[in-house]
Amino acid sequence: MNFSWTDHETGVRERIAAVVKPLSDELIRTFEQMPLPDLKRTVASIQESLAEAGGFVVGSDPESATQGIAESIHLGVLARASVSLFLTVRATAEFAGLVACFGDASMRAKILDPLAKGRTIGAVGLSELGEEAEIGPAHVTREGDSYRLTGRKCFVTNGPIADWVAVFAHLEGHDAICLVGPDQQGVSSSARSELMGLNGIAISDLAFDEVLVPRDHLLGPFDSTAARSWYQLSADLSIAVAACGLMERTVHAASEHARHHRRGGKEIFARQEVRFKLAEMLTLSQTADLLTSRAAWARAAQSPDARALIRCAKVFAVENAEKVAGMALQITAGAGYRKGSFCERAYRDAKGLALAGTAVEVSRMAIADEILERY
């Protein structure tokens, strides 16, 4: 594995950085309260700029879609500026990846072109309420040459602003994916969810009441869990990249504070305990970045180690993002603890990343299974 960027990759990162540079913290924070129509236009505009820069990779076939997962690690530049915006953009790319990998040629031709240009916003509905809920899992029934979708999905990233939603559902005992539009009859969205962190993302629950799904808008049914596994691994890799970007920004913020502030008449940076914390923060950040890069490379190379590496990267990155954010709060003290400060927001965002995607406990069990199977 070559850890040096090629000239092409360096150019992509520089162009992404040029797109990200005008996105000030103040502007990004407006996303939290921005009316949904305005947010949708803003996200589409940013996606379009990223597509022009070569940083919004949407493959037109399974091979290029998988390669795009690895190339999207360059969007870590965006994650450093805003974890929420990064995950918003990646949700569209993950929707596109499902279509590219599991849709037929006509479906790809119809849906992927506007997605590749960044003009369309996608979402994926996978999570559901627990078994104690009265509402059963999403399911699809046949109706002539079409299908009917019923069920509910929770915590759907881009749910309130999406043009397309890929909804995982059960069809005659098998996984299937329904592609639906939010304006279709029977589709309804809850209000935008208010969360403890990751507030820049538009997240909602989506309900589907006998929604008509044409045959050419159905992926599957699948004889295996390949589509579900593909999406879960892609989402977990995105979360790992987001955690790496958050750690890098947090290390920088804590270092800048330590350089320019004094405590007890002494520069903060001169204190040994602060230096030790900064050293550990950088070590964790760099290690997470290397592990995540290796996982992305393995996925693009279709290595049999990819599943375990992605889960290792996700667990290591999100758990240490929390740790790094906690140490940053110790260094910045009262300034960091103020509501609205970067370190305060980073701490809440880090916890959100730890809860997103595959739970760390489930990931550890899956890693253990991989060890028993492969090693």
N, C-alpha and C positions, 0 to 999 in steps of 0.2 A: 504494500500500500504506500503510495507516494503522498506525503503530507504537504507537499508544496503545491500552491495554486498554479494552474496553467495560465497562459496569457489570456485565454478566453474566460476562464473563471475569474481572474483578477478584473477583467473588463466588466463582467457581469456585476461583481460586487461593487465596483466603483459606480456603475450606473444606478444600482439599487440605492447606494448611499446618497447619490444626487437626488433621487426621488424622496428619500427619507428626510434629508436635511431640512427642508422647509417645514416639516411637521413638528412644530414646537410643542413642548409639554402643555402649554396653555391651550393650543388648538386641539390636541389629542384629548384633553380633559373635557372639552365641549361635547365630545362624542357621547358622554354619559347622559347628558340631558337633552341632546339634540332630538328634535322631532324625527320620527322614523322615516318619513319621506326624504327629509334632508340628509339623514344618516345614510340612507340607501344610495342616494346620488353621490355622496362623498366617498363611500366605500367603492362604488363602481368606478369613480374617477381615479382613485388611488390604484385599484386593480389594473385599470387600463394603462396607467403610467408604468406600473411594474411590468406589465406584459411587453410594452415597448422597450423596456430596459433589459428584457430577457430574464427577468427574475420571477415571472409568474408562469411556471411550467405546467402546461396541460397537454398530456400526450394524446395522440389520436389512435393509439393502438396499445395493447398490453405491454409491449417491450418499452416503448417510449414513456408510458405512464409510470412504470416502475423506475425507470431512469430518472424521471422527474422528481421522484421522492428524494433521491440523493442530491440532485441539483438544487432542490428547494432549501437545502441547508444554508445556502447563501442568503436566504431570507432572514437568517439570524441577525443580519444588520437591521432589519425591521423589528425583530423581537427585542433588540437592545433599546430601541426607541419606544416601543409599546407592545407589551405582551398581548394585550387585548386585540390590537389591530392585526398583529401577526396571526393569531388564532382565527380571526375573522376571515382573513385572506386564505389561510390554509383550509378552512372549511369548504370554501368553493373549490379549491384544488382537489380535495378528497372526494367531493361529489363527482368532479370530472373524472377522477381516476376510476371510480366505480363504473361509470359509463364506458370509459375506454377499455377497461379490462373485461367487463362482463356483458356489454351491449353488443348488438350486431352492427354491421357496417352502416345500415340505413339510420340506425339510432345515433351512431357516432357522428355521421354527416349532419344530422339535423341539430344536434345539441352542442357538440364540442366547439364548433367554429366561433360562436359568440363568447363561449367560455374562455377559449384560448386568447381572445382579444381583451378579456377582463371586463366585458360589458354586462355579463350576467353573474348574478350572485347565487351560489348554491348552498344547500344545507343537507345534512344527513340526520335522519331520525332513527336512533337505535335504542336509547335508554327508555325503560318503561317503569311504571310504579311497581312496588314490591308485590309479592304474592298476597299480602293481606288486603290489597286494594280490591274494590268491587269490580273494577274494570279489568277485563281479561286482556291477554296480549293481543297486539294487532294481528289481524288475520284477513285473508283474501278468499273470496268465493267466486267461482266461475258464474258468468251470466252470458250465455251464448258465446260470442267471439270476444267478449270483454270480461272484466272482473270488477268486483266491488270490494273496497277497502274499508275496514272498520277498526278502530282502536285509538290509542293515544300514545304520544311520545313526549318524554320530558327532557328538559334542559337541552333544547335544540339550538345549537349555535347558529346564528343568522335566521332563526325561525321567523321573527317578525319582518325581516327585510328580504327574504329569499325570493328568487324568481322560480327556482326549482327545488324540490325536496325529494331526496331519495329515502323512502320509508321501508325499513326492514319489517317483514311480516311473514306469517306462516300460511302456506298454501298446501293443503292436503298432506300435512306432515313434513313439508320441506320449507327451507328458507326461500324467500322471493323478495325482490326489491321493486317497489312501485314508485314511479316518477310522477309526481303530482305538482300542480301549481297552486299557490296559496289562494288564488281567486276562484278555484273550482268549487262547485256546489258541494257542500258537506264538509269543507275544510274550514276550521276555525282556529284562531290563535289566542292564547291568553295574553294578558298585558305583559309588557317587557319585565322580566324577572329582576328583582332587586337583590343583589348578592353582597356578600361581605367584601369580596375583592373582584378583580377582573371586570370592573364596572364599565369598561368601554365596549364590551361585547354586547350585542343585542341577542339575548337568550329568551326563549319562551317555551311553553308547552304547546303542542299541536294536537288537535283532535280531528278524527276522520270518521264521518258518519255516512256510511254507504257511498263512498266516493267512487265515481266511475273511473276505471283505469283501462284505457284501450290496450289491446294486446301488444302494440308496438311501444307501449310505455311500461312494460313489465320485464324485469330482468329475472331469469330463472323460469321455473323453480329449479333449485340446485340440489344435487344428490349429496352434497357435502356442505361443510361450513366454510368453504373457501372464500366466499365473498365477505362473510362476516369477519373472518380472520384477517383478510386483506385490509379491510377498513380499520379494524382495531389496532393492527400493527402500524398502519399509516398514521392514525390519530396519536398513538403513543409516541411515535417518533417526532411528530410535530410538537407534542408537549415537552419532550426532552429538549428539542431545539429552543423552545420558548424559555425553559428553565435556564438553559445556558446563557441566552441573551439577558435574562433578568439578573443572573449572577454577575455577568461581566459589567453591567451598568451599576450594580450595587457596590461592587469592589471599587469602581471608579468614584462613586459618590462618597463612600466612606474614606477613601484615600484623600480626596480633595478636602473633605471636612478636617481630617487630621492634619493636613498641611497648613491650613489657614486659621485654625482656632487654638485657643489656649485654655488651659484648665488649671486652677491653682497656681497661676503665675508661670506655668510651664507649657511649652508647645505640646499639644496632644501627641504629635508624631514622635516626640522624643521619649515617650514613655514605653518601656519594654513591653508591657502587657498589650498595648495598642499595636505595636509592631508585630508581636506574635499573632494577634488576631488577623491583621492584614495579610501576613504571610500564609496563614491557614486558609483564609478566604480565597486568595489567589490560587493556592494549590488545588483547592476543591473546584474552583471555577475552571481551571485549565484541564484538570482530569476529566471533569464532566464533558467538556468540549471535545476532548480527544476520543472519549468513549462513544459519544454521540456521532462524531464523524465516522468512526469505524463502523458503527451500526448502520449508518446511511450507506456507506460504501458496500457493506455486505448485502444490503437489500438490493442495491442497484446491480451487483454482481450475481444476484440470486444464489448467494452462498447458503448452504444448509445451516450455518450458524446464525443467520440473520434474525430468526425469531427470538432466540435467547439473548442476542446482543441488544436488540431493540428494547426488550423488557429490562435488561440490566441497565441500559442507558436511562430509561425512564425512571426506574426506581432510584438510581444513584443521583440523577440530576434533580429530581423534584425534592427528594429528602434533603439534599445539601443546599438547594436554593433556600429552603426554610432556615437551615443552619446559618448560611451566609447572611441572610436578611436579619436574623437575630443578632449576630455579631455586629452587623452594621448599626443596629439600634443601640447596642452597648457603646459603640465608639461615638456615635453622634449624640447620645444621651437625650436631653430635653429637646434639642432641635429636631432630632429624628422622630421623637415621640409625638410631636405636634401633628394634629390631624391635617392631612393634605400634604405633608412632607413626602419626599420621594421614598425615604426608608420606611415610613409608616405604610405607604401604599405597596411597597415591595413586599413587606411582610405579609400583608393580606393577599396579594397576588400569588405569592409562593404557596400559601396554604390552598388556594384555589387550584393550582396546578397539581398539588399532591392528591386532590380529590377527583380531578378530571381523568377521563380515559379509564383504563383498566386499573382497578384498585391495587395499591402496592402489595397488599397481602396476596391477592390473586396472582399478581405478577411473580411474586416470589415462589408460589406453588408451581407456576408454569415453568419458571427457570429450573426448579428442582426436577420437574418432569423431563425437561430437555437434557439435564445432566445424566439422569438415569437412562434415558434413551440413547444418547449419542456418545457419552463419555464412559 
